[in-house]
């Protein structure tokens, strides 16, 4: 009989395979919509390469959310190498990059909310709410993995070890592809010259909303590239505080040392 642990990782492996298929189908859908209709996937109307592309996109996002939940659960509750949420949180709130990444996340979420507000259809709303959840969980996972030297201890099987590496590679792959697609759309919006009106012979200038949407789209693309770079670095350098530029042990030890020094100073002053 298959044990719960084995079943769990086999299910996770299946989820990763489904995620790979999902991002490929999403890329085909997005590329076809752009080059044929110059539209984003939620607004595409005549896609015919495979049926129900929006449903596939939704399940791809659900898969990404599930994988992030799975990894976060194992980091926080099961990994013996994790330093603890309290130490990690105390380390994060004293780092400039924590606030920079959080601000960028709020900006890219604002882009998703902007899209929903301008096209309040059911599938558009469901898709972009799923994007918000996917990106938020990815950032939370980044903050936790940044302070995790090893995902498992030395007793894990080679299958589990390479499964973890495959999950990191999947984050690199899907974020890079989404960033590439978004950059193509942004480049088209920037380089397209407004046509002149026949009667007034004047150019149609883009409105404030269009400019703000383009800026948020570019920010979203930069965010995706940053996420892909983080997970790519984590694949090869597990012991580094990638966001802070030190080793994880140095970062945590410095935080604990500073906290101990403050406690002693407070006791002496009392």
N, C-alpha and C positions, 0 to 999 in steps of 0.2 A: 504494500500500500504506500502511496506517495505521501511523504510527510508534508506538514503545513509549510515549513520553510522552503522545501523544494518546489511545492506548488506555487508559492508566492513569487519566487524568482522566475519560474517558468512563465507565470502570468505577466510579470514585468518585462520579460524578454519578448513576449507576444505584443505587449503594448508598444515596445520600442520599434518592432517591425511594422506595426500598424502606423506608428508615427512617421516612419520613413516613407511608407507608401502615401500617407496623407500629405506630407509636405511636397512630394513629387506631383501629386494630383493638383494641389493648390497652386504650385508654380505653373503648371500647364494651363490651368484655368485663368490665372492672373495674366500670364504672358499673352494668351490668345485674346483675352478681353482688351488688353491695352493695344496690341499691335493691329487688331482688327476693328475695334470700336473706340479706342482711346478712352476707355473707362476702367474704373476699378472693379474688382469682382462683384461687390454687392449691387452695382448698377448695370452689370452686363445682362443683355437681353437675348442674345442669339447664339449662345454657346451650345455646341452640339457634338463635341468630341467624346464626351461620356455623360451619362444621365445624372441628374441631381447633384451638380457640382457644389451648390451651397450647403447641402447636407453633408457631403464629404468634408468640406471646410469646417463645419461645426464640429464634427466628430474628431477631426484633427486637433482642433483647439481643446476639446474635452480631454483628448489623450495627453496633450501637453500639460494641462492642469493636473491630471492624475499623476503624471510622472514627477512633477514638482512636489506634489503632496507626498508621494512615496519617498522621495529623497529627503525632504525636510523631516519627515517622521523618523527616518533612520538616522539622520544626523543628530537630532535633538534627543531622542529617546533610546536609541539602540547602539550608537557608536561609542565604544569605550575611549576613543581617542579625542572626543569632543571636550573642550574645556568647560563647557557649561554656558547656559544662556545668560546668566548674570554677568560673568566675566566678559563674554563677547559683547553684550549690550553696553557695559561700562566702557569697553574699548571703543565701540562704534560712536557713541555720543560725543567722544572727545576728538574725533577725527573729522577733518574738513571734507574728505571725500564722501562721508555719510550724508552730509547735507547737500552736497553737489548732486549726488546720484538721486537722492530723494526729490530734489527740485526738478531734475530732468524727467524723472518718472511722472511727476505731477504735470509737467508740460506735455508729455506724450499722451497721458490720459486725457488731457484737455483736448487734444486733437481728436481722439476717439469720441469724446462727448460732442465736439463740434460736428463731426460727421453724422452722429445720431440725430442731433438737433436739426440739421439741414435735410435729412432724409429719414423721417421717423417711420420707416416701414418695419414690419415685424422681423424679417430676416436681417436687415441692417442693424436693428437694435440688438438682436440676439448675438450676431457676429461680433459687434464691437464691444458689447459687455463682456463677451468671452475673451476678446483681446485684452481688455482691462484686467481681468482676473489672471490671464496668462502672464502678462508683463509684471504685474504686482508680485505674484508668487515667484517668478524668476528672479526678481531683485532680492526678495527675502532669502531665496536659496543661495544667491551670490554672497550675501552678507554672512550666512552660516558656513558655507563651504570655504570662504576666505580664511576662516580660523579652524579648519579641520585638516590636521596633518595627513591622516589616512581615513578613508571612508569606513573600512573594517580593520580589525586587528590582524595579526599574522595567521590566524586560524581559518581565514576565509578560503574558499576553493578558488581555483583559477577561473572557473566559470563566473563566480560572483565578481571577482576582480575585473575581468574583461567586460562584464556586463555594466559595471560602473563606468569604465572607460568609454564604452559604447554610448552610454547616456550622455556623458560630457560631449562626445563627438556629435551627438544628435543636436544638442543645444548650439554648438558651433555651426553646424550645417544649416539648420532651419533659420537661425537669426541672420546668418550671412546671406542666405537666399532672399529672405524678406527685405533685408536692407538693400540688396541689389535691385530688386523689383521696385522698391520705393524710390531709390535713387534714379532709376530710369524714368519713372513718372515725374519726379521733381525736375529732372533735366528737360523733359518735354515741356513742362509748364513754364520753365525759365526761358527756354530758347524759342518757344512759339511766338512769332511776331503777330500782333493783332492786325486783322485785316481792316482795310480802310472802308468806311461806309461809302457807298456809291453816291449818295446825294450830298452829304455834308463834307465828304472828302477828309474826314477826321478819324483819328485812331480811337478805338474803344479802349480806354484805359481800365486796367483791372481795379476793382473796388478794394476797400480796406479789408473786407472779409477774405477775399482771394489772397491778398498778401499775407495776412495772418495765418491762413490755412497752409500756405506754402512754407512759411517759416516753421510752423509746427510739424509739417511733414518732413522737412529737412532735419529738424531736431529728432524726430522719431527714427529716421534713418541712421543718424549718428548714434543714437541709443542702441540700436540693433547691432551696429558694428562693434560698439564697446562691449556689449554682452558676449558677442561671438569671440572677441579677443580675450575676455576674461576666462571663459571656459576652455579656450584653446591653451592658454597658459597653465590652467589648472591640470590639464591632461598630462603635462610634462614636469610640472614643478609643484608637487603636492605640499611641500613644507614651507612655502613662501606665503607671506601676507601680501598677496598680489596687489591688492588695492593700496596698501600702505608702503610697499617697497622694502619690507624687512622679512625676516623669518617669523613664522607664527609664534615660536617660543620666545623670541626677543620681544615681540609686541605684547604678549600676555604677561611675560615676566616684568616688563617695564611698568605695565598697569598695576600689577600686584605690588611691586616694589614701591611705587608712588603711593598706593593706598596704605601700605604698612607704615611708610614714613609719615604720612599725615596723621595716622592713628597715634603713633608714638609722640609726635609733636603736640597733639591735642592732649594726651595724657600728662605730658610734662608741664604743659601750661596750666593744667588743672591742679 
